Amino acid sequence: SGTGVVTVTAPNTSTDRTITLPDATDTLIGTATTDALTTRVNGAGGRKNALINGDMQVSQRGDYTTATAYANNGYYLDRWKVGATRDGTVQDLGTSAKYVATGATATAYIEVQQYIEDWEYYKGKTITVSAYITSNTTNAKLYIYDGVASQYMGSHTGDGTKQFISGTITVSSSATELRPILSISSASASAVSIAAGEYIEFTDVQVELGSVATDFEHRSYGEELALCQRYYQAVEGASGGYEWDGLYANGAGAGLGINFPFPVEMRASPTLTTLYNDTSNVATQQNSVTKQGVYIGGQCSSDGRTAMKKNSSGYVRFNAEL
């Protein structure tokens, strides 16, 4: 029992080398030893976080710096999806996101979650989930769901302070998905009584391999934006002018169009959610969207053009979320 040191004379050296033995609760390659190594490796290297926009840097869909009403199944800050049976608001606080209930109800829940695209990689593996959470309710909780069960990671104390919450699970070998969930709900991930003004605020959400919660993996804004654009891209309106404009045609029957390659290839061919076209004198409109970009064209009935219009009320959005 206890710990000990074995001194071995190494060949071709003038000094001894030592091997430190762990105590009776561990072995040379036991959990404590490998966890310590995981902590050092993860802390020194990047690309350990399975999540995107875990620190709420990117918000392509809009400016939510003032509280904005959310909708069930809606996306606001990039990659984070709301699931709620209680009306409320979302607010972007710069480095965190805050979700607030705007009315009281006896049975409801508020969930914010991120679907991990490469979830199959984690089947049967040990992962650790962590986040910083601020809340005024003890029902503010952190879970992860793998399609088989919701695994409870921990709760906030409800005192309004920023608290670090983490937990470790082994993902089911029968998993069909993987998504962390930050919620106001019961310990079994079901509805609870929610009072008006109760909220959950969170940041630095991380899912990583191993049984140790390591420091959050910070990426630059440019990196995080590019990762987000695999799932969603937007060109927002501005005052005056056109964002893209097709070639002008001189007479009936002339064809014209424009190709817009995406800055990042998308996960799948996206849904073109809103398109402002100037279709002046265009008899036939042809739109084609792929993972790589969009083509907009047509055949004119007289002098004319085709364009994707950008003004103060216009926007073009491409959605390939999971």
TALIN-V940652 format. One record per pair of residues at least 12 apart in sequence whose ideal C-beta (glycine too) atoms are under 10 Angstrom apart, sorted by the first residue. I is the first residue (numbers start at 1). J is the second residue. D is the distance in whole Angstrom. If there is no record, write none. Layout:
# TALIN-V940652
[[I;J;D] [I;J;D]]
This chain:
# TALIN-V940652
[[1;23;7] [1;24;5] [1;25;10] [2;21;9] [2;23;6] [2;24;7] [3;20;7] [3;21;6] [3;22;7] [3;23;5] [3;24;9] [3;26;10] [4;19;9] [4;20;8] [4;21;5] [4;22;10] [4;23;9] [5;18;5] [5;19;7] [5;20;6] [5;21;7] [6;18;7] [6;19;5] [6;20;8] [6;21;7] [7;19;8] [31;126;10] [31;210;10] [31;211;7] [31;212;10] [32;211;10] [32;212;10] [34;210;8] [34;211;8] [34;212;9] [35;126;10] [35;128;10] [35;168;10] [35;210;7] [35;211;6] [35;212;5] [36;212;8] [37;210;9] [37;212;10] [38;126;10] [38;128;9] [38;208;9] [38;209;8] [38;210;4] [38;211;8] [38;212;6] [38;214;8] [39;210;8] [39;211;10] [39;212;5] [39;213;9] [39;214;6] [39;215;9] [40;212;10] [40;214;9] [41;210;9] [41;214;9] [42;128;10] [42;206;10] [42;208;6] [42;209;8] [42;210;7] [42;212;8] [42;213;10] [42;214;4] [42;215;8] [42;217;8] [43;212;10] [43;214;5] [43;215;6] [43;217;10] [44;214;10] [45;217;9] [46;217;6] [46;218;9] [46;219;7] [46;223;9] [47;217;7] [47;219;9] [48;206;8] [48;207;9] [48;208;5] [48;209;7] [48;210;9] [48;214;7] [48;215;10] [48;216;10] [48;217;5] [49;130;10] [49;204;9] [49;205;8] [49;206;5] [49;207;7] [49;208;6] [49;214;9] [49;216;7] [49;217;4] [49;218;9] [49;219;8] [50;114;9] [50;116;5] [50;117;9] [50;118;7] [50;119;8] [50;121;8] [50;122;7] [50;127;8] [50;129;10] [50;178;8] [50;180;9] [50;206;8] [50;207;4] [50;208;7] [50;209;8] [50;217;10] [51;79;8] [51;80;9] [51;114;6] [51;116;7] [51;129;9] [51;131;10] [51;179;9] [51;180;7] [51;204;10] [51;205;6] [51;206;6] [51;207;5] [51;208;9] [51;216;10] [51;217;9] [51;227;10] [52;78;7] [52;79;5] [52;80;9] [52;114;7] [52;116;9] [52;117;9] [52;219;9] [52;223;10] [52;224;7] [52;225;10] [52;226;10] [52;227;5] [52;228;6] [52;230;8] [52;231;8] [53;77;7] [53;78;5] [53;79;5] [53;80;7] [53;97;10] [53;114;8] [53;205;9] [53;219;9] [53;224;6] [53;225;9] [53;227;7] [53;228;6] [53;231;10] [54;79;9] [54;80;9] [54;114;8] [54;130;10] [54;131;8] [54;180;9] [54;202;9] [54;203;8] [54;204;6] [54;205;4] [54;206;6] [54;207;8] [54;216;7] [54;217;8] [54;218;9] [54;219;9] [54;224;9] [55;94;10] [55;95;6] [55;96;8] [55;97;10] [55;132;9] [55;202;10] [55;203;5] [55;204;5] [55;205;8] [55;206;9] [55;216;7] [55;217;9] [55;218;7] [55;219;8] [55;224;8] [56;76;10] [56;77;5] [56;78;9] [56;79;10] [56;80;8] [56;92;7] [56;93;8] [56;94;8] [56;95;6] [56;96;6] [56;97;5] [56;98;10] [56;201;10] [56;202;8] [56;203;6] [56;204;9] [56;205;9] [56;224;10] [57;77;9] [57;78;8] [57;92;10] [57;94;9] [57;95;8] [57;203;10] [57;218;9] [57;219;8] [57;220;9] [57;221;5] [57;222;10] [57;223;10] [57;224;5] [57;225;8] [57;228;9] [58;77;7] [58;78;4] [58;79;8] [58;92;10] [58;221;7] [58;224;5] [58;225;5] [58;226;10] [58;227;8] [58;228;5] [58;229;9] [58;232;9] [59;76;7] [59;77;5] [59;78;6] [59;80;10] [59;90;10] [59;92;5] [59;97;9] [59;228;9] [60;75;9] [60;77;9] [60;78;6] [60;225;8] [60;228;7] [60;229;8] [60;231;10] [60;232;6] [60;233;7] [60;234;5] [60;235;10] [60;236;8] [60;317;8] [61;74;9] [61;75;6] [61;76;6] [61;77;8] [61;78;7] [61;232;7] [61;234;7] [61;236;9] [61;315;10] [61;317;8] [61;319;10] [62;76;7] [62;77;9] [62;90;10] [62;92;9] [62;234;9] [62;236;8] [62;315;10] [63;92;7] [63;236;10] [64;76;6] [64;77;7] [64;89;9] [64;90;6] [64;91;6] [64;92;4] [64;93;9] [64;97;8] [64;98;9] [65;91;7] [65;92;5] [65;93;8] [65;94;8] [66;89;9] [66;91;7] [66;92;9] [67;88;9] [67;89;4] [67;90;7] [67;91;5] [67;92;10] [67;98;8] [67;99;10] [67;100;7] [67;102;9] [68;89;6] [68;90;6] [68;91;7] [68;92;9] [69;87;7] [69;88;7] [69;89;6] [69;90;8] [69;102;8] [70;82;5] [70;84;7] [70;87;8] [70;88;6] [70;89;6] [70;90;5] [70;91;10] [70;99;7] [70;100;9] [70;102;10] [70;110;9] [70;112;9] [71;84;9] [71;87;9] [71;90;10] [72;84;5] [72;85;7] [72;86;9] [72;87;9] [72;110;10] [72;111;10] [74;90;8] [75;231;9] [75;232;7] [75;319;8] [75;321;6] [76;89;10] [76;90;5] [76;91;9] [76;92;8] [76;97;8] [76;99;9] [76;112;9] [77;90;7] [77;91;10] [77;92;6] [77;96;10] [77;97;5] [77;112;9] [77;228;9] [78;114;10] [78;224;8] [78;225;8] [78;227;9] [78;228;4] [78;229;9] [78;231;8] [78;232;6] [78;234;10] [78;321;10] [79;113;10] [79;114;5] [79;115;8] [79;116;10] [79;117;10] [79;224;10] [79;227;8] [79;228;6] [79;230;10] [79;231;6] [79;232;8] [79;321;8] [79;322;9] [80;97;7] [80;99;10] [80;112;5] [80;113;7] [80;114;6] [80;115;10] [80;180;10] [80;182;9] [80;202;9] [80;205;9] [81;111;9] [81;112;7] [81;113;6] [81;114;7] [81;115;7] [81;179;9] [81;181;10] [81;321;8] [81;322;9] [82;99;7] [82;110;8] [82;111;7] [82;112;6] [82;113;8] [83;109;8] [83;110;8] [83;111;4] [83;112;8] [83;113;6] [83;181;8] [83;183;8] [84;99;8] [84;101;9] [84;108;7] [84;109;7] [84;110;5] [84;111;6] [84;112;8] [84;183;9] [84;184;9] [84;194;10] [85;105;8] [85;107;8] [85;108;5] [85;109;6] [85;110;8] [85;111;9] [85;191;7] [85;194;9] [86;99;10] [86;100;10] [86;101;5] [86;102;8] [86;103;7] [86;104;9] [86;105;6] [86;107;9] [86;108;4] [86;109;7] [86;110;6] [86;184;8] [86;191;9] [86;192;10] [86;194;5] [86;196;9] [86;198;9] [87;100;10] [87;101;7] [87;102;5] [87;103;5] [87;105;9] [87;108;9] [87;110;10] [87;196;9] [88;100;5] [88;101;5] [88;102;5] [88;103;8] [88;108;10] [88;110;6] [88;184;9] [88;194;9] [88;196;9] [88;197;10] [88;198;9] [88;199;8] [88;200;10] [89;101;9] [89;102;6] [89;199;9] [90;112;8] [91;199;9] [91;201;9] [93;134;10] [93;201;7] [93;203;8] [94;203;9] [95;132;10] [95;203;6] [95;204;8] [96;132;8] [96;133;9] [96;134;7] [96;162;9] [96;201;5] [96;202;6] [96;203;4] [96;204;8] [96;205;10] [97;112;7] [97;182;9] [97;200;9] [97;201;7] [97;202;6] [97;203;7] [97;205;10] [98;134;8] [98;135;10] [98;199;6] [98;200;7] [98;201;4] [98;202;8] [98;203;10] [99;111;9] [99;112;6] [99;135;10] [99;140;10] [99;182;8] [99;183;9] [99;184;8] [99;198;10] [99;199;6] [99;200;6] [99;201;8] [99;202;9] [100;136;10] [100;184;10] [100;196;9] [100;197;7] [100;198;7] [100;199;4] [100;200;8] [100;201;9] [101;137;9] [101;184;7] [101;194;5] [101;195;7] [101;196;6] [101;197;7] [101;198;5] [101;199;7] [101;200;9] [102;196;6] [102;197;8] [102;198;10] [103;194;8] [103;195;9] [103;196;5] [103;197;10] [104;193;8] [104;194;7] [104;195;5] [104;196;5] [104;197;9] [104;198;9] [105;191;9] [105;192;9] [105;193;7] [105;194;6] [105;195;9] [105;196;9] [106;191;9] [106;192;9] [106;193;5] [106;194;8] [107;190;9] [107;191;4] [107;192;7] [107;193;7] [107;194;9] [108;184;8] [108;185;9] [108;191;5] [108;192;7] [108;193;8] [108;194;5] [109;139;9] [109;141;10] [109;181;10] [109;183;6] [109;184;6] [109;185;4] [109;186;8] [109;189;8] [109;190;7] [109;191;5] [109;192;7] [109;194;8] [110;139;9] [110;140;9] [110;182;9] [110;183;6] [110;184;5] [110;185;7] [110;191;10] [110;192;10] [110;194;7] [110;198;8] [110;199;9] [110;200;7] [111;141;10] [111;143;9] [111;145;10] [111;179;10] [111;181;5] [111;182;7] [111;183;4] [111;184;8] [111;185;7] [111;189;8] [111;200;9] [112;180;9] [112;181;7] [112;182;5] [112;183;7] [112;184;10] [112;200;8] [112;202;8] [112;205;9] [113;143;9] [113;144;9] [113;145;8] [113;179;5] [113;180;7] [113;181;5] [113;182;7] [113;183;8] [114;178;10] [114;179;6] [114;180;6] [114;181;9] [114;182;9] [114;205;8] [114;207;9] [114;322;9] [115;145;10] [115;177;7] [115;178;8] [115;179;5] [115;180;10] [115;231;9] [115;321;8] [115;322;4] [116;144;10] [116;146;10] [116;177;8] [116;178;5] [116;179;6] [116;180;8] [116;207;7] [116;322;8] [117;178;9] [117;230;8] [117;231;8] [117;267;7] [117;321;10] [117;322;6] [118;178;9] [119;146;8] [119;147;8] [119;171;8] [119;175;7] [119;176;8] [119;177;5] [119;178;4] [119;179;8] [119;207;10] [119;322;9] [120;171;10] [120;175;8] [120;176;9] [120;177;9] [120;178;9] [121;171;9] [121;178;9] [121;209;9] [122;144;10] [122;146;8] [122;170;10] [122;171;5] [122;172;10] [122;175;7] [122;178;6] [122;207;8] [122;209;8] [123;146;8] [123;147;10] [123;170;10] [123;171;6] [123;172;7] [123;173;5] [123;174;8] [123;175;5] [123;176;9] [123;178;9] [124;170;7] [124;171;6] [124;172;8] [124;173;4] [124;174;9] [124;175;8] [125;169;10] [125;170;7] [125;171;6] [125;173;9] [125;175;10] [125;209;6] [125;210;9] [126;168;6] [126;169;7] [126;170;5] [126;171;8] [126;209;7] [126;210;6] [126;211;5] [126;212;10] [127;144;8] [127;146;9] [127;151;10] [127;167;10] [127;168;7] [127;169;6] [127;170;8] [127;171;6] [127;178;8] [127;180;10] [127;206;10] [127;207;6] [127;208;7] [127;209;6] [127;210;7] [127;211;8] [128;144;10] [128;153;9] [128;166;6] [128;167;7] [128;168;5] [128;169;8] [128;206;8] [128;207;8] [128;208;6] [128;209;8] [128;210;6] [128;211;6] [128;212;6] [128;213;5] [128;214;8] [129;142;7] [129;143;8] [129;144;5] [129;151;8] [129;153;5] [129;154;9] [129;165;9] [129;166;6] [129;167;6] [129;168;8] [129;169;8] [129;180;5] [129;181;10] [129;205;8] [129;206;7] [129;207;5] [129;208;8] [129;213;8] [130;142;8] [130;153;8] [130;154;9] [130;164;7] [130;165;7] [130;166;4] [130;167;8] [130;168;10] [130;180;9] [130;204;8] [130;205;7] [130;206;5] [130;207;8] [130;208;8] [130;212;10] [130;213;4] [130;214;8] [130;215;10] [130;216;8] [131;153;8] [131;154;9] [131;163;9] [131;164;8] [131;165;6] [131;166;8] [131;180;8] [131;182;6] [131;202;5] [131;203;7] [131;204;6] [131;205;4] [131;206;7] [131;207;10] [131;213;10] [131;216;9] [132;162;6] [132;163;7] [132;164;6] [132;165;8] [132;166;10] [132;201;9] [132;202;6] [132;203;5] [132;204;5] [132;205;8] [132;206;10] [132;216;8] [133;154;9] [133;155;9] [133;156;5] [133;157;10] [133;161;10] [133;162;7] [133;163;6] [133;164;8] [133;165;5] [133;182;7] [133;200;7] [133;201;7] [133;202;5] [133;203;8] [133;204;10] [133;205;9] [134;156;7] [134;159;10] [134;160;7] [134;161;7] [134;162;5] [134;163;7] [134;199;8] [134;200;8] [134;201;4] [134;202;7] [134;203;9] [135;155;9] [135;156;4] [135;157;8] [135;158;6] [135;159;9] [135;160;7] [135;161;9] [135;162;10] [135;163;8] [135;182;10] [135;184;8] [135;198;8] [135;199;6] [135;200;5] [135;201;7] [135;202;9] [136;156;9] [136;158;6] [136;159;8] [136;160;5] [136;161;10] [136;195;9] [136;197;7] [136;198;6] [136;199;6] [136;200;9] [136;201;10] [137;155;9] [137;156;7] [137;157;10] [137;158;5] [137;159;10] [137;160;10] [137;184;6] [137;192;9] [137;193;10] [137;194;8] [137;195;8] [137;197;9] [137;198;5] [137;199;8] [137;200;8] [138;155;6] [138;156;7] [138;157;6] [138;158;4] [138;159;9] [138;184;10] [138;187;10] [138;192;10] [139;155;7] [139;156;8] [139;158;8] [139;183;8] [139;184;5] [139;185;6] [139;186;7] [139;187;9] [139;192;5] [139;193;8] [139;194;7] [139;195;10] [139;198;8] [139;200;9] [140;154;10] [140;155;7] [140;156;4] [140;157;9] [140;158;7] [140;163;9] [140;165;9] [140;182;8] [140;183;7] [140;184;6] [140;185;9] [140;198;8] [140;199;8] [140;200;4] [140;201;9] [140;202;9] [141;153;8] [141;154;7] [141;155;5] [141;156;7] [141;165;8] [141;181;8] [141;182;8] [141;183;5] [141;184;8] [141;185;6] [141;186;8] [141;187;7] [141;189;8] [141;192;10] [141;200;8] [142;154;6] [142;155;8] [142;156;9] [142;165;5] [142;166;8] [142;167;7] [142;180;7] [142;181;7] [142;182;6] [142;183;8] [142;200;10] [142;202;8] [142;205;8] [143;167;9] [143;169;10] [143;179;9] [143;180;7] [143;181;4] [143;182;8] [143;183;7] [143;185;8] [143;187;9] [143;188;10] [143;189;6] [144;167;8] [144;168;10] [144;169;6] [144;171;8] [144;178;7] [144;179;7] [144;180;5] [144;181;7] [144;207;7] [145;175;9] [145;176;10] [145;177;7] [145;178;8] [145;179;6] [145;180;8] [145;181;6] [145;189;8] [146;169;8] [146;170;10] [146;171;5] [146;172;5] [146;173;10] [146;174;8] [146;175;4] [146;176;7] [146;177;7] [146;178;5] [146;179;8] [147;171;10] [147;172;7] [147;174;8] [147;175;5] [147;176;3] [147;177;4] [147;178;8] [147;179;9] [148;171;9] [148;172;4] [148;173;9] [148;174;6] [148;175;6] [148;176;7] [148;177;9] [149;169;9] [149;172;7] [149;175;10] [149;189;9] [150;179;10] [150;181;7] [150;183;9] [150;185;9] [150;187;10] [150;188;7] [150;189;4] [150;190;9] [151;167;7] [151;168;9] [151;169;4] [151;170;9] [151;171;9] [151;172;9] [151;180;10] [151;181;10] [151;189;9] [152;167;7] [152;169;9] [152;186;10] [152;187;6] [152;188;8] [152;189;7] [153;165;6] [153;166;6] [153;167;3] [153;168;8] [153;169;8] [153;180;8] [153;181;9] [153;182;10] [153;213;10] [154;166;7] [154;167;6] [154;187;10] [155;187;7] [156;182;10] [156;184;10] [156;200;8] [156;201;10] [156;202;10] [158;198;9] [160;199;9] [160;201;10] [162;201;8] [162;202;10] [162;203;9] [164;204;9] [164;213;8] [165;182;9] [165;202;9] [165;213;9] [166;206;9] [166;212;9] [166;213;4] [166;214;10] [167;211;10] [167;213;8] [168;210;8] [168;211;5] [168;212;8] [168;213;8] [169;211;9] [170;211;9] [171;207;10] [177;322;9] [178;207;8] [179;207;9] [179;322;9] [180;202;10] [180;205;6] [180;206;9] [180;207;6] [182;200;6] [182;201;9] [182;202;5] [182;205;7] [183;200;7] [184;198;6] [184;199;8] [184;200;5] [185;200;10] [203;216;8] [204;216;4] [204;217;9] [204;218;9] [225;263;9] [225;264;9] [226;263;8] [226;264;5] [227;264;8] [228;264;9] [229;262;7] [229;263;6] [229;264;4] [229;265;9] [229;266;7] [229;267;10] [229;318;9] [229;320;10] [230;262;9] [230;264;6] [230;265;7] [230;266;6] [230;267;5] [230;268;10] [230;291;9] [230;320;7] [230;321;10] [231;264;10] [231;266;7] [231;267;6] [231;268;9] [231;270;9] [231;318;9] [231;319;8] [231;320;5] [231;321;5] [231;322;7] [232;266;8] [232;267;9] [232;270;8] [232;273;9] [232;317;7] [232;318;7] [232;319;6] [232;320;7] [232;321;6] [233;262;6] [233;263;8] [233;264;7] [233;266;7] [233;270;7] [233;294;10] [233;316;9] [233;317;7] [233;318;5] [233;319;8] [233;320;9] [234;273;9] [234;274;9] [234;315;6] [234;316;7] [234;317;5] [234;318;7] [234;319;9] [235;260;9] [235;308;8] [235;310;7] [235;314;9] [235;315;6] [235;316;5] [235;317;8] [235;318;9] [236;310;8] [236;312;10] [236;314;8] [236;315;5] [236;316;8] [236;317;9] [237;276;8] [237;309;9] [237;310;6] [237;311;6] [237;312;5] [237;313;6] [237;314;4] [237;315;5] [237;316;9] [238;310;6] [238;311;7] [238;312;7] [238;314;9] [238;315;10] [239;310;10] [239;311;7] [239;312;5] [239;313;10] [240;310;9] [240;311;7] [240;312;8] [241;309;9] [241;310;7] [241;311;7] [242;276;10] [242;278;7] [242;305;9] [242;307;5] [242;308;8] [242;309;6] [242;310;6] [242;311;8] [242;314;10] [243;260;9] [243;276;9] [243;307;8] [243;308;6] [243;309;7] [243;310;3] [243;311;9] [243;314;8] [243;315;9] [243;316;7] [244;258;5] [244;259;9] [244;260;6] [244;294;9] [244;296;8] [244;306;9] [244;307;6] [244;308;5] [244;309;9] [244;310;8] [244;316;9] [245;258;7] [245;278;8] [245;305;6] [245;306;8] [245;307;4] [245;308;8] [245;309;9] [245;310;10] [246;258;5] [246;277;10] [246;278;9] [246;282;9] [246;296;7] [246;297;7] [246;298;8] [246;300;10] [246;304;9] [246;305;5] [246;306;4] [246;307;5] [246;308;9] [247;297;9] [247;305;7] [247;306;8] [247;307;10] [248;300;9] [248;303;7] [248;304;8] [248;305;5] [248;306;10] [249;281;8] [249;282;9] [249;298;9] [249;299;8] [249;300;4] [249;301;9] [249;302;8] [249;303;6] [249;304;6] [249;305;7] [249;306;9] [250;300;9] [250;302;9] [250;303;6] [250;304;10] [251;281;10] [251;300;7] [251;301;9] [251;302;7] [251;303;7] [251;304;9] [252;281;9] [252;283;8] [252;299;9] [252;300;6] [252;301;5] [252;302;5] [252;303;9] [252;304;9] [253;283;9] [253;299;6] [253;300;7] [253;301;8] [253;302;9] [254;281;10] [254;298;10] [254;299;7] [254;300;5] [254;301;10] [254;302;9] [254;303;9] [254;304;8] [255;284;9] [255;286;9] [255;297;7] [255;298;7] [255;299;5] [255;300;8] [255;306;10] [256;282;8] [256;296;10] [256;297;6] [256;298;7] [256;299;8] [256;300;7] [256;304;8] [256;305;6] [256;306;6] [256;307;10] [257;285;10] [257;286;7] [257;287;9] [257;288;9] [257;295;6] [257;296;6] [257;297;2] [257;298;7] [257;299;9] [257;306;6] [258;294;9] [258;295;7] [258;296;6] [258;297;7] [258;305;10] [258;306;7] [258;307;7] [258;308;7] [259;288;9] [259;292;10] [259;293;6] [259;294;8] [259;295;5] [259;296;8] [259;297;9] [260;289;10] [260;292;10] [260;293;5] [260;294;5] [260;295;8] [260;296;8] [260;308;7] [260;316;9] [260;318;10] [261;290;10] [261;292;6] [261;293;4] [261;294;9] [261;295;10] [262;289;10] [262;290;9] [262;291;8] [262;292;6] [262;293;5] [262;294;8] [262;318;7] [262;320;10] [263;293;9] [264;291;10] [264;292;10] [265;290;9] [265;291;5] [265;292;6] [265;293;9] [265;320;10] [266;289;9] [266;290;9] [266;291;5] [266;292;8] [266;293;9] [266;318;7] [266;319;9] [266;320;4] [267;291;7] [267;320;4] [267;321;8] [267;322;8] [268;290;9] [268;291;6] [268;319;10] [268;320;5] [268;321;10] [268;322;9] [269;288;9] [269;289;6] [269;290;5] [269;291;6] [269;292;9] [269;294;10] [269;318;9] [269;320;7] [270;289;6] [270;290;9] [270;291;8] [270;294;9] [270;317;9] [270;318;4] [270;319;5] [270;320;4] [270;321;9] [271;289;8] [271;317;9] [271;318;7] [271;319;5] [271;320;7] [271;321;9] [272;287;7] [272;288;10] [272;289;5] [272;294;7] [272;296;9] [272;308;10] [272;316;7] [272;317;8] [272;318;6] [272;319;8] [273;315;9] [273;316;8] [273;317;4] [273;318;7] [273;319;6] [274;314;8] [274;315;6] [274;316;6] [274;317;6] [274;318;10] [275;287;7] [275;289;10] [275;294;9] [275;296;8] [275;308;6] [275;309;9] [275;314;9] [275;315;9] [275;316;6] [275;317;9] [275;318;10] [276;307;9] [276;308;7] [276;309;4] [276;310;7] [276;311;7] [276;313;8] [276;314;4] [276;315;8] [276;316;7] [277;296;7] [277;298;9] [277;306;7] [277;307;7] [277;308;7] [277;309;7] [277;314;10] [277;316;10] [278;304;9] [278;305;7] [278;306;7] [278;307;4] [278;308;8] [278;309;5] [279;296;10] [279;298;7] [279;300;10] [279;304;8] [279;305;9] [279;306;6] [279;307;8] [279;309;10] [280;300;9] [280;301;10] [280;302;9] [280;303;9] [280;304;5] [280;305;6] [280;306;8] [280;307;9] [281;298;9] [281;300;5] [281;301;5] [281;302;5] [281;303;6] [281;304;3] [281;305;8] [281;306;9] [282;297;9] [282;298;4] [282;299;7] [282;300;6] [282;301;7] [282;302;10] [282;304;6] [282;305;8] [282;306;5] [282;307;10] [283;298;7] [283;299;5] [283;300;7] [283;301;4] [283;302;9] [283;304;9] [284;297;9] [284;298;5] [284;299;4] [284;300;9] [284;301;9] [284;306;10] [285;297;8] [285;298;5] [285;299;9] [285;306;7] [286;298;6] [286;299;8] [286;306;9] [287;306;10] [287;308;10] [289;318;7] [289;320;10] [291;318;10] [291;320;8] [293;318;9] [294;308;8] [294;316;8] [294;318;7] [296;308;6] [296;316;10]]
